[in-house]
């Protein structure tokens, strides 16, 4: 099944939503581990980079979604993990 870049971006956002939600509880309760914080920072950085590229693609294509990006659907679970 071939999924558009916009579709892959949407899947990635939905996939990572749970990490953001969990952190919204763990951080104020002081239960967030250093690893959890590092992984979340990585996810946010990658999302930021990808969304910025997507926005630029929209801007330079007359509002049409870009056709390609760096999201690999097979890697959705591994993005943003601490090295």
KAWO-V7747 format. One line per field, one symbol per residue. phi: phi as a letter, one per 40 degrees, with the letter a starting at -180 (. if undefined). psi: psi as a letter, one per 30 degrees, with the letter a starting at -180 (. if undefined). A space follows every 50 residues. Layout:
phi: ???
psi: ???
This chain:
phi: .cbcdcccccccdcccdccccccccccccfbccdcdcccccccccccdcc ccccccccccbggccccaaccbdcbdcccgccc
psi: kkkleeeeeeeeeeefeeeeeeefeeefghfkleeeeeeeeeeeeeeeee eeeeeeeeegggfkklflagkjffgeffkfkk.
